Amino acid sequence: ANLSKLDSLPRTILYYLLTRGLSRVCSISLLAYMITISKLDTGNTGKLYGICRWTGSRALTMIQVAGSDWSNNLSGQLDYLCVELRTSTYVPLQEFLSYSDDLNGLSACAQLVATTYNPSVPVDVDACQASSIAIWKMIYES
């Protein structure tokens, strides 16, 4: 993998996810989701909070985990994401991790992440899939 082809912020996020034991397909799908839903903005817009645009009790818990400076604390938000992925009953982590480690698996995983990770906040599924494929090709096929 050549993560250096990514800009600094996406590279940091992808490296973080990969080093937490998530598969390449799952990590890239989550990064593409974040790019699509928030353009990697860690602040808030109205009632949508953080890089994953959490809402309600999920937003409050993310803020507790990330701390009082949550809007500037990328690692705190990513810590919350990983805790949530491993402990939440409504996030299908095992399914996210079950896809084949190729473009077909990536496309399917990106679709699942886009439609199930935060269903109360609509995201452009096609854009999420396209972003995940572009990231994959940039770092694994070029």
FENFENMO-V843228 format. One record per residue. RES is the residue in one letter. PHI is phi in radians with two decimals (* if undefined). BURIAL is I if it has 9 or more other ideal C-beta (glycine too) atoms within 8 Angstrom, else O. D_LAST is the distance of its C-alpha to the last C-alpha in Angstrom with 1 decimal. Layout:
# FENFENMO-V843228
[[RES;PHI;BURIAL;D_LAST] [RES;PHI;BURIAL;D_LAST]]
This chain:
# FENFENMO-V843228
[[A;*;O;9.3] [N;-2.09;O;8.4] [L;-1.14;I;11.0] [S;-1.13;O;11.6] [K;-1.31;O;9.2] [L;-1.51;I;11.9] [D;-1.09;O;15.3] [S;-0.98;O;18.0] [L;-1.16;O;19.8] [P;-1.07;I;17.2] [R;-1.10;I;15.8] [T;-1.06;I;19.4] [I;-1.13;I;20.1] [L;-1.11;I;17.2] [Y;-1.04;I;18.1] [Y;-1.00;I;21.7] [L;-1.12;I;21.3] [L;-1.10;I;19.4] [T;-1.39;O;22.1] [R;-1.72;O;24.8] [G;1.55;O;24.0] [L;-1.41;I;22.3] [S;-1.17;O;19.7] [R;-1.03;I;16.0] [V;-1.09;I;17.0] [C;-1.15;I;20.1] [S;-1.10;I;18.7] [I;-1.18;I;15.9] [S;-1.09;I;18.7] [L;-1.16;I;21.1] [L;-1.06;I;18.9] [A;-1.08;I;18.3] [Y;-1.05;I;22.1] [M;-1.09;I;22.9] [I;-1.08;I;20.9] [T;-1.22;I;22.7] [I;-1.48;I;26.1] [S;-2.30;I;26.5] [K;0.96;O;23.8] [L;1.14;I;23.8] [D;-1.46;O;27.4] [T;-1.54;I;29.4] [G;-1.47;O;32.8] [N;-2.36;I;34.8] [T;-2.27;O;35.7] [G;1.12;O;39.1] [K;-1.78;O;39.2] [L;-1.92;I;35.4] [Y;-2.10;I;34.4] [G;1.39;I;31.3] [I;-1.16;I;27.6] [C;-1.84;I;28.2] [R;0.97;I;31.3] [W;-1.18;I;33.7] [T;-2.28;I;37.2] [G;0.93;O;40.7] [S;-1.14;O;41.2] [R;-1.15;I;37.5] [A;-1.12;I;37.3] [L;-1.08;O;40.4] [T;-1.17;I;39.1] [M;-1.02;I;35.8] [I;-1.11;I;37.9] [Q;-1.09;O;40.1] [V;-1.20;I;37.2] [A;-1.38;I;35.3] [G;1.68;I;38.7] [S;-1.09;O;40.5] [D;-1.69;O;37.6] [W;-0.93;I;35.4] [S;-1.22;O;34.0] [N;-1.96;O;32.5] [N;-1.90;I;31.7] [L;-1.04;I;28.1] [S;-1.12;O;28.4] [G;-1.13;I;31.7] [Q;-1.17;I;30.3] [L;-1.21;I;27.4] [D;-1.02;I;30.2] [Y;-1.08;I;32.1] [L;-0.96;I;29.2] [C;-1.19;I;28.8] [V;-1.08;I;32.6] [E;-1.09;I;32.9] [L;-1.03;I;30.2] [R;-1.52;O;32.2] [T;-2.07;O;35.7] [S;-1.31;O;35.9] [T;-1.47;O;37.5] [Y;-1.80;O;35.9] [V;-1.75;I;32.2] [P;-1.42;O;31.0] [L;-0.97;I;28.8] [Q;-1.06;O;29.3] [E;-1.23;O;28.2] [F;-0.99;I;25.1] [L;-1.50;I;24.3] [S;-1.53;O;25.3] [Y;-1.36;I;22.3] [S;-1.11;O;20.1] [D;-1.51;O;16.8] [D;-2.67;O;14.7] [L;-1.10;O;14.1] [N;-1.13;O;17.9] [G;-1.10;I;19.0] [L;-1.08;I;16.9] [S;-1.06;I;18.5] [A;-1.17;I;21.9] [C;-1.15;I;21.7] [A;-1.05;I;20.7] [Q;-1.12;I;23.6] [L;-1.12;I;25.9] [V;-1.03;I;25.1] [A;-1.10;I;25.6] [T;-1.70;O;28.9] [T;-2.08;O;30.4] [Y;-1.11;I;29.4] [N;-2.45;I;31.6] [P;-1.10;O;33.5] [S;-1.38;O;35.9] [V;-2.10;I;33.3] [P;-1.08;O;31.8] [V;-2.36;I;28.0] [D;-1.30;O;26.1] [V;-1.08;I;24.7] [D;-1.08;O;22.6] [A;-1.15;I;21.1] [C;-1.13;I;20.4] [Q;-1.12;I;18.6] [A;-1.09;O;16.6] [S;-1.13;I;15.6] [S;-1.12;I;14.7] [I;-1.16;I;12.5] [A;-1.10;O;10.7] [I;-1.12;I;10.4] [W;-0.96;I;9.3] [K;-1.10;I;6.4] [M;-1.12;I;5.6] [I;-1.75;I;6.3] [Y;-1.99;I;6.1] [E;-2.13;O;3.8] [S;-1.94;O;0.0]]
